[in-house]
Amino acid sequence: MIYINNKSFKLKYIHVLISIALVLILVSCSESASVKAMKLKKAEELYMSAIKSGDNQKYYDAIDSCQKAIEIIPNYLDALNYLAKMYIYVQDDISAKDILDRALAFEDDENIKDDKYAMTLHYLAVIFENRGESDKALDYYFEAAAIREQVLGTENAETARTYYNIAVIYAKKDVYQLAIPLYEKILSIYKNKLYEYDPRIAELCYNIAVAYLKIGMFEKSLEYHFEALEIYSKIINIDELYIGNIYYNISIIYYYMNDKENALKYAQFAYDIRIKKLGENDRRTINIKVLINEINKPKED
């Protein structure tokens, strides 16, 4: 047996042991960090694959990729939110809500109040809207909108998207005095953020036009109908039925305004499109034909 009596040698020996221990710890930590990085990279690749599949309307492929990403990183909020979105697209609101509840629980535990949290709230609102629980949907939409305004700003497109859904609910409830200001606020944001002939701007103009028509403000309704018409006419491969619907509404407005010449003109435009696309037995085609006959009735003395 060898006895080490030299005090200096003993200290050096201890330092060597400590150094070896530290190296082993660092190697272990390095390996752990490396494994985490590899897992994160793989999860991100799966998430990006899910987005690509979703953009190509391959929703079940997107669901599969998201599920695999979440298996690797259970609290991957982007993947959880996107998975819920895909479930909503395939009309599986039960699975979507389960995923969103899971995301919400994690966000609450970590006190996360960013746009990912707002996205979770937004999709929960969509689910309640789909169920016909509009008041509960509004609560979630307003909470999401408040967070997005704070985090992203009032002029952000995602903030506008949440307010758009709020406006749609108000319109469905016939509360047009609340829907119209929101629609017009969103239109202002879209015009600053999007290409001038973006179909989303046309759709929004159309919704505003219909809202004004519903409350009898015909001049304003015509203004927005013609703006929607101009944008749709510049979009390549647009479904002509969109344009036909605008023509029909314009004809109705002119009829209400007792301008039979323009009413007949736009009713005929609408009829020509409708009969070409859907035939004479289509309900709206029949309605337009009735309108044309009504306009053509001779004036009674």
C-alpha positions as CSV (number, residue, x, y, z in Angstrom):
1,M,0.0,0.0,0.0
2,I,1.3,3.5,-0.9
3,Y,0.9,6.3,1.6
4,I,0.9,9.9,0.3
5,N,2.4,12.1,3.0
6,N,3.3,15.1,0.9
7,K,0.6,17.7,1.6
8,S,1.3,19.6,-1.7
9,F,1.0,16.4,-3.6
10,K,-2.3,15.6,-1.8
11,L,-3.8,19.0,-2.8
12,K,-2.7,18.5,-6.4
13,Y,-4.3,15.1,-6.4
14,I,-7.6,16.5,-5.1
15,H,-7.5,19.3,-7.7
16,V,-7.1,16.7,-10.5
17,L,-10.1,14.7,-9.2
18,I,-12.2,17.9,-9.0
19,S,-11.1,18.9,-12.5
20,I,-12.0,15.4,-13.9
21,A,-15.4,15.7,-12.2
22,L,-16.0,19.2,-13.7
23,V,-15.1,17.9,-17.1
24,L,-17.5,15.0,-16.8
25,I,-20.3,17.4,-15.7
26,L,-19.6,19.7,-18.6
27,V,-19.5,16.9,-21.1
28,S,-22.9,15.7,-19.7
29,C,-24.4,19.2,-19.9
30,S,-23.0,19.6,-23.4
31,E,-24.5,16.3,-24.5
32,S,-27.8,17.3,-22.9
33,A,-27.8,20.7,-24.6
34,S,-26.9,19.0,-27.9
35,V,-29.8,16.5,-27.5
36,K,-32.2,19.4,-26.7
37,A,-31.0,21.3,-29.8
38,M,-31.6,18.3,-32.0
39,K,-35.1,17.7,-30.6
40,L,-35.9,21.4,-31.1
41,K,-34.7,21.3,-34.7
42,K,-36.7,18.2,-35.5
43,A,-39.8,19.6,-33.9
44,E,-39.4,22.8,-35.9
45,E,-39.0,20.9,-39.1
46,L,-42.2,19.0,-38.4
47,Y,-44.0,22.2,-37.6
48,M,-42.9,23.8,-40.9
49,S,-43.9,20.6,-42.7
50,A,-47.4,21.0,-41.0
51,I,-47.7,24.6,-42.2
52,K,-46.8,23.5,-45.8
53,S,-49.4,20.7,-45.7
54,G,-52.0,23.1,-44.3
55,D,-51.3,25.7,-47.0
56,N,-51.9,22.9,-49.6
57,Q,-55.1,21.9,-47.8
58,K,-53.7,18.6,-46.7
59,Y,-55.1,19.0,-43.3
60,Y,-54.7,15.5,-42.0
61,D,-51.0,15.5,-43.0
62,A,-50.6,18.7,-41.1
63,I,-52.3,17.2,-38.1
64,D,-49.9,14.2,-38.2
65,S,-46.8,16.5,-38.4
66,C,-48.0,18.7,-35.5
67,Q,-48.7,15.7,-33.4
68,K,-45.2,14.4,-34.0
69,A,-43.7,17.8,-33.1
70,I,-45.7,17.9,-29.9
71,E,-44.5,14.4,-29.0
72,I,-41.0,15.8,-29.1
73,I,-41.8,19.1,-27.3
74,P,-45.1,18.7,-25.4
75,N,-45.4,22.5,-24.8
76,Y,-44.6,23.6,-28.3
77,L,-47.2,26.4,-28.4
78,D,-47.0,27.2,-32.1
79,A,-47.6,23.6,-33.0
80,L,-50.4,23.3,-30.4
81,N,-52.2,26.3,-31.9
82,Y,-51.7,25.2,-35.5
83,L,-52.9,21.7,-34.6
84,A,-56.1,23.2,-33.1
85,K,-56.5,25.3,-36.3
86,M,-56.2,22.1,-38.5
87,Y,-58.8,20.3,-36.3
88,I,-61.1,23.3,-36.8
89,Y,-60.6,23.0,-40.5
90,V,-61.7,19.4,-40.5
91,Q,-64.6,20.2,-38.2
92,D,-63.3,18.4,-35.2
93,D,-64.0,21.1,-32.6
94,I,-63.8,18.6,-29.7
95,S,-60.1,17.7,-30.5
96,A,-59.4,21.3,-31.2
97,K,-60.7,22.5,-27.8
98,D,-58.8,19.7,-26.0
99,I,-55.5,21.0,-27.6
100,L,-56.3,24.6,-26.9
101,D,-57.1,23.9,-23.3
102,R,-53.8,22.1,-23.0
103,A,-52.0,25.2,-24.5
104,L,-54.0,27.5,-22.3
105,A,-53.0,25.6,-19.1
106,F,-49.3,25.8,-20.0
107,E,-49.6,29.5,-20.8
108,D,-51.4,30.3,-17.6
109,D,-48.8,28.3,-15.6
110,E,-46.0,30.2,-17.2
111,N,-47.9,33.5,-17.1
112,I,-47.5,33.9,-20.9
113,K,-49.4,36.8,-22.3
114,D,-48.0,37.2,-25.8
115,D,-49.4,36.7,-29.3
116,K,-49.3,32.9,-28.9
117,Y,-51.6,33.2,-26.0
118,A,-53.8,35.6,-28.0
119,M,-53.8,33.0,-30.8
120,T,-55.0,30.3,-28.4
121,L,-57.8,32.6,-27.3
122,H,-58.7,33.5,-30.9
123,Y,-59.2,29.8,-31.8
124,L,-61.2,29.1,-28.7
125,A,-63.4,31.9,-29.8
126,V,-63.8,30.3,-33.3
127,I,-64.9,27.1,-31.6
128,F,-67.6,28.8,-29.5
129,E,-68.7,30.8,-32.6
130,N,-69.0,27.5,-34.5
131,R,-71.2,26.1,-31.7
132,G,-73.5,29.2,-31.9
133,E,-72.3,30.5,-28.5
134,S,-71.6,34.0,-29.9
135,D,-71.5,35.8,-26.5
136,K,-68.8,33.5,-25.2
137,A,-66.9,33.8,-28.5
138,L,-67.0,37.6,-28.2
139,D,-65.4,37.3,-24.7
140,Y,-62.5,35.4,-26.1
141,Y,-62.2,37.5,-29.2
142,F,-62.1,40.7,-27.2
143,E,-59.5,39.3,-24.8
144,A,-57.3,38.2,-27.8
145,A,-57.8,41.6,-29.4
146,A,-56.7,43.4,-26.3
147,I,-53.5,41.4,-26.0
148,R,-52.7,41.8,-29.7
149,E,-53.2,45.5,-29.5
150,Q,-50.7,45.6,-26.7
151,V,-48.2,43.2,-28.2
152,L,-48.5,43.8,-31.9
153,G,-50.2,47.3,-32.1
154,T,-53.6,48.5,-33.4
155,E,-52.5,48.5,-37.0
156,N,-51.3,44.9,-37.1
157,A,-53.0,42.5,-39.6
158,E,-53.5,39.8,-36.9
159,T,-55.2,42.4,-34.6
160,A,-57.4,43.3,-37.5
161,R,-58.3,39.7,-38.1
162,T,-59.6,39.2,-34.6
163,Y,-61.6,42.4,-34.8
164,Y,-63.0,41.2,-38.2
165,N,-64.4,38.1,-36.5
166,I,-66.0,40.3,-33.9
167,A,-67.6,42.4,-36.6
168,V,-68.9,39.3,-38.3
169,I,-70.6,38.2,-35.1
170,Y,-72.2,41.6,-34.7
171,A,-73.5,41.5,-38.3
172,K,-75.0,38.0,-37.7
173,K,-76.7,39.4,-34.7
174,D,-78.0,42.3,-36.8
175,V,-76.1,44.8,-34.6
176,Y,-74.8,46.7,-37.6
177,Q,-74.1,49.9,-35.7
178,L,-71.3,48.0,-33.9
179,A,-70.2,46.0,-36.9
180,I,-69.8,48.9,-39.4
181,P,-67.2,50.9,-37.4
182,L,-65.1,47.8,-36.9
183,Y,-65.3,46.8,-40.5
184,E,-64.2,50.3,-41.6
185,K,-61.4,50.3,-39.1
186,I,-60.2,46.9,-40.4
187,L,-60.5,48.2,-44.0
188,S,-58.2,51.1,-43.2
189,I,-55.6,48.6,-41.8
190,Y,-55.9,46.3,-44.8
191,K,-55.5,49.1,-47.3
192,N,-52.2,50.1,-45.6
193,K,-50.9,46.5,-45.3
194,L,-52.2,44.6,-48.3
195,Y,-52.0,44.8,-52.1
196,E,-54.7,47.1,-53.3
197,Y,-56.5,44.4,-55.2
198,D,-56.3,41.8,-52.5
199,P,-59.5,39.7,-52.3
200,R,-59.7,40.3,-48.6
201,I,-60.2,44.0,-49.2
202,A,-63.0,43.2,-51.7
203,E,-64.7,40.8,-49.3
204,L,-64.5,43.5,-46.5
205,C,-65.9,46.2,-48.8
206,Y,-68.8,43.8,-49.7
207,N,-69.5,43.1,-46.0
208,I,-69.6,46.8,-45.3
209,A,-71.9,47.4,-48.3
210,V,-74.3,44.7,-47.1
211,A,-74.3,46.2,-43.6
212,Y,-75.2,49.6,-45.0
213,L,-77.9,48.1,-47.2
214,K,-79.4,46.3,-44.1
215,I,-79.8,49.7,-42.3
216,G,-81.2,51.5,-45.4
217,M,-78.1,53.7,-46.1
218,F,-78.3,53.1,-49.9
219,E,-75.7,55.7,-51.0
220,K,-73.1,54.3,-48.7
221,S,-74.0,50.8,-49.7
222,L,-73.6,51.6,-53.4
223,E,-70.2,53.2,-52.7
224,Y,-68.8,50.1,-51.1
225,H,-70.5,47.7,-53.6
226,F,-68.8,49.5,-56.4
227,E,-65.4,49.5,-54.6
228,A,-65.8,45.7,-54.1
229,L,-66.8,45.3,-57.8
230,E,-63.7,47.2,-59.0
231,I,-61.4,45.0,-56.9
232,Y,-63.0,41.7,-57.9
233,S,-62.9,42.7,-61.6
234,K,-59.1,43.0,-61.3
235,I,-58.6,39.6,-59.7
236,I,-57.6,36.9,-62.2
237,N,-59.7,33.7,-62.1
238,I,-62.2,35.2,-59.7
239,D,-65.4,33.2,-59.4
240,E,-68.0,35.2,-61.4
241,L,-70.6,34.5,-58.8
242,Y,-69.0,37.0,-56.5
243,I,-69.5,39.7,-59.2
244,G,-73.0,38.4,-59.9
245,N,-74.0,38.8,-56.2
246,I,-72.7,42.4,-56.2
247,Y,-74.7,43.2,-59.4
248,Y,-77.8,41.7,-57.8
249,N,-77.4,43.8,-54.6
250,I,-76.8,47.0,-56.7
251,S,-80.0,46.3,-58.7
252,I,-81.9,45.9,-55.5
253,I,-80.6,49.2,-54.2
254,Y,-81.4,51.1,-57.3
255,Y,-84.9,49.5,-57.3
256,Y,-85.4,50.8,-53.7
257,M,-84.2,54.2,-54.9
258,N,-86.8,54.1,-57.7
259,D,-84.1,54.2,-60.3
260,K,-85.5,51.5,-62.6
261,E,-83.1,52.0,-65.5
262,N,-80.1,51.2,-63.4
263,A,-82.0,48.5,-61.4
264,L,-82.8,46.7,-64.7
265,K,-79.3,47.1,-66.0
266,Y,-77.6,45.5,-63.0
267,A,-80.3,42.9,-62.6
268,Q,-79.7,41.7,-66.1
269,F,-75.9,41.6,-65.5
270,A,-76.6,39.4,-62.4
271,Y,-79.0,37.2,-64.3
272,D,-76.6,36.6,-67.2
273,I,-73.9,35.4,-64.8
274,R,-76.2,33.3,-62.7
275,I,-77.9,31.5,-65.6
276,K,-74.5,30.8,-67.2
277,K,-73.0,29.4,-64.0
278,L,-76.0,27.7,-62.3
279,G,-78.8,27.5,-64.8
280,E,-82.4,28.8,-64.7
281,N,-83.6,26.5,-61.8
282,D,-81.2,28.0,-59.3
283,R,-83.0,29.8,-56.5
284,R,-81.1,33.1,-56.9
285,T,-81.5,32.9,-60.7
286,I,-85.3,32.6,-60.2
287,N,-85.2,35.5,-57.7
288,I,-83.4,37.7,-60.1
289,K,-85.8,36.9,-62.9
290,V,-88.7,37.8,-60.6
291,L,-87.0,41.2,-59.9
292,I,-86.5,41.8,-63.6
293,N,-90.2,41.1,-64.2
294,E,-91.1,43.4,-61.4
295,I,-88.9,46.2,-62.7
296,N,-90.4,45.8,-66.2
297,K,-94.0,46.1,-65.0
298,P,-95.7,49.0,-66.6
299,K,-96.4,51.9,-64.2
300,E,-99.9,51.9,-63.0
301,D,-101.9,55.1,-63.4
